[in-house]
Amino acid sequence: MKKIIFITVVLAVGIALAYALFFRGDSNGLQVNQVASDPSAYSGTITVTGIMAGTSPQDPSIFGIFDLKELQCTTANCNKIYLPVKYQGAMPKLGDEVQVSGSFTPASGSYIFSATNVVVVRNHKIGG
């Protein structure tokens, strides 16, 4: 009986380790809807995947991204959440699916995502 319990425990630990190793390097990163509701819960460098929705008219180094799932919403009453991203490099184009790496910083009573790296995955041809 002890042998069966030992084998079961070893098997469960092995499966848990394999799962952790396989999914720890998820290249898609987090989604906008996951992080936008509570940015203060995320510290350090993270990667967020989203769709570029436009740039700020007040600050051209800031652009907004929304969640990939929101691409499916085609009605006027969509409640898209936009995550502001500050980036000093080349701006992605409208509709670009991007992976932004960086961290949240406080800004005017809210948070802004300060990106150190922006990778364009593909373009979704929105808004035109």
PETAWO-V482018 format. One line per field, one symbol per residue. burial: I if it has 9 or more other ideal C-beta (glycine too) atoms within 8 Angstrom, else O. A space follows every 50 residues. Layout:
burial: ???
This chain:
burial: OOOOOOOOOOOOOOOOOOOOOOOOOOOOIIIIIOIIOOIOOIOOOIIIII IIIOOIOOOOOIIIIIIIOIOOOOOOOOOIIIIIIIIOOOOIOIIIIIII IIIIOOOOOOIIIIIOOIOIOOOIOOOO
